[in-house]
Amino acid sequence: MLIGMIFGALAMLCSTVAAILQADAARQGGRTSAVLTRPRFVGGIGMDIVTWLCLVVALQFIPIFAVQAMLAGAIALTALYARYVRGEWLRPVHRLAIGASMIGLALVAGSAGTERKESLTGYVTTVAVLVVALVLFMVVTLVIRRGTTPWPSAVLAGLGLGGGSVCIRAMHVSEEAGLSGLLSEPLVYVLAGMAATGLYNYARALQLGDIATVTALYMVVQVVVPGMVGITLLDDTVRPGATWMLLLGLALVVYGTSILARRRPEKRTPSRVT
């Protein structure tokens, strides 16, 4: 269990570093396509990969809900970085919203059951839903590309990368199939599209907003939406007697994200000493 907790904490730290690197790349301005190719943003993607590898190890030792709860700590770490390193002032209501989002994520994660069924009958439906979702995400990305509000891009980033998690969960590729089996799996290509859409919107959101708000919105959507899809389409389960925890967690998440979505970046003006 200790090994799992260590790697869960490493995943949280790597996720925070990734967000910071990608935010620094976005601060330099320019087109979003240029942001995606900057060394710091690419380095952030590398840290995202390390985060995923740490999660894979952690999940071998501790339940998924515990790992998700630890990963949500990245919201707090990026908020502290924004406050004390970049001077982005957070009002009390926004601190409360971030705290509510973190608690809500922990409750949602804690409600998840350990049993995972394999539903082959729903595979075609899942693929169809994910393809439609990807097309919809791309269309909406084009529609909002001239907007100046960060939250739509942050939400789309979470939906895109969260959709990638659903693709991985729904894939049916045996170890014996090898590369040919992987390439014949349609969800591999949907996963690539989801990842590209998510990264593009994340870079754009960081250009328009501050790291604390964007990361909170992005991570909440990335964790909650795949969880709900897993329950409705992939036969993931809720722990017996934990439905109240799921509903309370969702209520806190909705509250926190609704507050953060209306936030505008603020710089605290230091008072002069006379």
C-alpha positions in Angstrom: 0.0 0.0 0.0 2.9 2.4 0.8 4.3 2.0 -2.7 0.9 2.8 -4.2 0.6 6.0 -2.1 4.1 7.0 -3.0 3.4 6.7 -6.7 0.0 8.4 -6.3 1.8 11.3 -4.7 4.4 11.3 -7.5 1.5 11.4 -10.1 0.0 14.4 -8.3 3.4 16.3 -8.3 4.1 15.4 -12.0 0.6 16.6 -13.0 1.2 19.9 -11.2 4.6 20.3 -12.9 3.0 19.6 -16.3 0.4 22.2 -15.7 3.0 24.8 -14.7 5.2 24.1 -17.7 2.3 24.3 -20.1 1.0 27.5 -18.5 4.4 29.1 -18.8 4.5 28.2 -22.5 1.0 29.7 -23.0 2.0 33.0 -21.2 4.4 33.8 -24.1 1.4 34.5 -26.3 1.1 33.8 -30.0 -1.1 31.3 -31.8 -2.3 28.2 -30.0 -0.6 26.0 -32.6 2.7 27.7 -31.8 2.1 27.2 -28.0 1.8 23.4 -28.6 5.3 23.2 -30.1 7.1 25.2 -27.5 9.7 23.3 -25.5 8.0 24.0 -22.2 4.6 22.7 -23.5 6.2 19.6 -25.0 8.0 19.1 -21.6 4.6 19.4 -20.0 3.3 16.6 -22.2 6.3 14.5 -21.2 5.3 15.1 -17.6 1.8 14.1 -18.4 3.1 10.8 -19.7 5.2 10.3 -16.5 2.0 11.0 -14.5 0.1 8.3 -16.4 3.0 5.8 -15.8 2.9 6.6 -12.0 -0.8 6.1 -12.0 -0.4 2.7 -13.6 2.0 1.6 -10.9 -0.2 3.1 -8.1 -3.3 1.3 -9.3 -1.5 -2.0 -8.8 -1.5 -1.4 -5.0 -4.4 0.9 -4.0 -8.0 1.3 -5.3 -8.7 3.7 -8.2 -10.8 6.0 -6.0 -7.8 6.6 -3.7 -5.6 7.4 -6.6 -8.1 9.9 -8.1 -8.4 11.6 -4.7 -4.7 12.0 -4.5 -4.4 13.3 -8.1 -7.0 16.0 -7.3 -4.4 17.5 -5.0 -2.9 19.0 -8.1 -5.7 21.6 -8.0 -4.5 22.9 -4.7 -0.8 22.9 -5.7 -1.4 24.8 -8.9 -3.6 27.3 -6.9 -0.7 27.8 -4.4 1.8 28.3 -7.3 -0.5 30.8 -9.0 -0.9 32.7 -5.7 2.7 32.8 -4.4 4.8 32.6 -7.6 2.7 34.3 -10.2 0.9 36.7 -8.0 -2.6 35.7 -9.1 -4.9 36.8 -6.3 -7.7 34.4 -5.2 -10.7 35.8 -3.5 -12.1 33.8 -0.6 -15.1 32.6 -2.7 -12.7 31.2 -5.3 -10.6 29.5 -2.6 -13.8 28.0 -1.3 -14.8 26.9 -4.8 -11.4 25.2 -5.3 -11.7 23.5 -1.9 -15.3 22.3 -2.7 -14.1 20.9 -6.0 -11.4 18.9 -4.4 -13.7 17.5 -1.7 -16.3 16.8 -4.4 -13.7 14.9 -6.5 -12.6 12.9 -3.4 -16.3 11.9 -2.7 -17.0 11.0 -6.3 -13.8 8.9 -6.4 -14.6 7.3 -3.1 -18.0 6.2 -4.3 -16.5 4.1 -7.1 -16.8 0.4 -6.7 -13.9 -2.0 -7.1 -15.8 -4.3 -9.4 -15.4 -3.7 -13.2 -17.5 -5.8 -15.6 -16.5 -6.3 -19.2 -19.6 -5.5 -21.4 -18.9 -6.7 -24.9 -22.5 -6.1 -25.9 -22.2 -2.4 -25.3 -18.9 -2.0 -27.2 -20.5 -0.9 -30.5 -22.6 1.6 -28.6 -19.6 2.9 -26.7 -17.6 3.4 -29.9 -20.5 5.2 -31.6 -20.9 7.5 -28.7 -17.2 8.3 -28.5 -17.0 9.0 -32.3 -20.0 11.4 -32.1 -18.5 13.0 -29.0 -15.2 13.6 -30.7 -16.9 15.2 -33.8 -18.9 17.4 -31.4 -15.8 18.4 -29.5 -14.0 19.4 -32.7 -17.0 21.4 -34.0 -17.4 23.3 -30.7 -13.6 23.9 -30.7 -13.9 25.6 -34.0 -17.0 27.6 -32.9 -15.3 29.0 -29.7 -11.9 29.6 -31.2 -12.5 33.4 -31.4 -13.8 33.6 -27.8 -12.0 35.3 -25.0 -13.4 33.4 -22.0 -11.2 30.5 -20.8 -13.8 28.2 -19.2 -15.2 26.7 -22.5 -11.8 25.7 -23.6 -10.9 24.3 -20.1 -14.1 22.2 -20.1 -13.4 21.0 -23.6 -9.8 20.1 -22.6 -11.2 18.0 -19.7 -13.7 16.4 -22.0 -11.1 15.6 -24.6 -8.5 14.1 -22.3 -11.2 12.5 -20.2 -12.7 10.9 -23.3 -9.2 9.5 -24.0 -9.5 7.7 -20.6 -12.8 6.3 -21.6 -11.3 5.0 -24.9 -8.6 3.2 -22.9 -11.1 1.7 -20.5 -13.4 0.5 -23.4 -10.7 -1.0 -25.6 -10.7 -4.8 -26.2 -7.1 -5.6 -27.3 -5.5 -8.8 -26.1 -1.8 -9.0 -25.3 -1.4 -11.7 -27.9 -2.9 -9.4 -30.7 0.3 -7.3 -30.8 0.7 -4.2 -32.9 -1.7 -5.4 -35.6 -4.4 -5.9 -33.1 -3.8 -2.5 -31.7 -4.0 -0.8 -35.1 -7.2 -2.6 -35.9 -8.9 -1.2 -32.8 -11.0 1.8 -33.8 -10.8 3.4 -30.4 -7.1 3.9 -30.8 -7.8 6.5 -33.5 -10.6 8.1 -31.4 -8.1 8.3 -28.5 -5.6 10.1 -30.7 -8.3 12.6 -31.7 -9.5 13.1 -28.2 -5.9 13.7 -27.0 -5.2 16.2 -29.7 -8.5 18.1 -29.1 -7.9 18.1 -25.3 -4.3 19.4 -25.6 -5.3 22.1 -28.1 -8.1 23.4 -25.8 -5.9 23.2 -22.7 -3.2 25.4 -24.4 -5.9 27.8 -25.5 -7.5 27.9 -22.0 -4.1 28.7 -20.4 -3.7 31.6 -22.9 -7.0 33.1 -21.8 -7.1 32.4 -18.1 -5.0 31.7 -15.1 -3.5 28.4 -14.2 -5.5 27.9 -10.9 -8.9 28.3 -12.5 -8.1 26.5 -15.7 -6.5 23.5 -14.0 -9.4 23.2 -11.5 -12.0 23.2 -14.3 -10.0 20.9 -16.5 -9.3 18.3 -13.8 -12.8 18.3 -12.4 -14.3 17.5 -15.9 -11.5 15.0 -16.7 -12.2 13.0 -13.5 -16.0 13.3 -13.2 -17.3 12.9 -16.7 -15.3 9.6 -17.5 -16.6 8.2 -14.2 -20.2 8.9 -15.1 -19.6 7.4 -18.6 -18.1 4.3 -17.0 -21.1 3.8 -14.8 -23.7 4.3 -17.7 -21.9 2.6 -20.6 -19.1 0.4 -19.3 -20.8 -1.2 -16.3 -18.5 0.3 -13.7 -20.1 0.2 -10.3 -20.9 2.4 -7.3 -20.0 1.0 -3.9 -23.0 -0.3 -2.1 -24.5 2.4 0.1 -22.3 5.1 -1.4 -24.8 6.7 -3.8 -25.2 9.6 -1.3 -21.5 10.1 -1.5 -21.6 10.3 -5.3 -24.5 12.7 -5.3 -23.0 15.0 -2.7 -19.6 15.0 -4.5 -21.3 15.9 -7.8 -23.2 18.8 -6.0 -19.9 20.1 -4.6 -18.2 19.8 -8.0 -21.0 21.6 -9.7 -20.9 24.4 -7.1 -17.1 24.8 -7.4 -16.9 24.8 -11.2 -19.9 27.2 -11.5 -18.0 29.7 -9.3 -14.7 29.2 -11.0 -16.2 29.5 -14.5 -17.2 33.1 -13.8 -13.8 34.1 -12.4 -11.5 36.5 -14.1 -7.7 36.6 -13.4 -6.7 39.2 -10.8 -3.4 40.6 -9.8 -3.1 41.7 -6.2 -1.7 45.3 -6.0 0.8 45.5 -3.2 0.3 48.3 -0.8 2.9 51.1 -0.6 4.7 51.7 2.6 4.8 55.4 3.3 
